[in-house]
Amino acid sequence: LPRHLGKGQVAGENFSNAQWMDGQLIMVGRFFSFAWVPIGHQVFFGRPSSELTLKMWREAKEEELRKDHVAVMREVVEGMWDETYWAERERSGENYF
């Protein structure tokens, strides 16, 4: 299995004593794993389906909307502002890089 050296963060309860520890990123087919070598602990990850990702995103946004309408509206407006800003710069031919 392909392995890549790296560091993973570990911590105690309530994120106490957080520290980076040597480990390995291990590619396992469509999945990947991270193994903390010194403590012999390993976790596996998989990519969620696009359907699950969209469902979770929608649920999070709905919950956010229920909690704070103003924050959600502000986020949407900021996104539109960014799009407008870059579109205008592109149209005007400004070199922004």
Secondary structure as the mmCIF struct_conf table of DSSP 4:
data_model
#
loop_
_struct_conf.conf_type_id
_struct_conf.id
_struct_conf.beg_label_comp_id
_struct_conf.beg_label_asym_id
_struct_conf.beg_label_seq_id
_struct_conf.end_label_comp_id
_struct_conf.end_label_asym_id
_struct_conf.end_label_seq_id
STRN STRN1 ARG A 3 VAL A 10
HELX_RH_3T_P HELX_RH_3T_P1 GLU A 13 PHE A 15
TURN_TY1_P TURN_TY1_P1 SER A 16 ASN A 17
STRN STRN2 GLN A 19 VAL A 28
TURN_TY1_P TURN_TY1_P2 GLY A 29 ARG A 30
STRN STRN3 PHE A 31 TRP A 36
TURN_TY1_P TURN_TY1_P3 VAL A 37 GLY A 40
STRN STRN4 HIS A 41 PHE A 45
HELX_LH_PP_P HELX_LH_PP_P1 ARG A 47 SER A 49
HELX_RH_AL_P HELX_RH_AL_P1 SER A 50 LYS A 67
HELX_RH_AL_P HELX_RH_AL_P2 HIS A 69 SER A 92
TURN_TY1_P TURN_TY1_P4 GLY A 93 GLY A 93
#
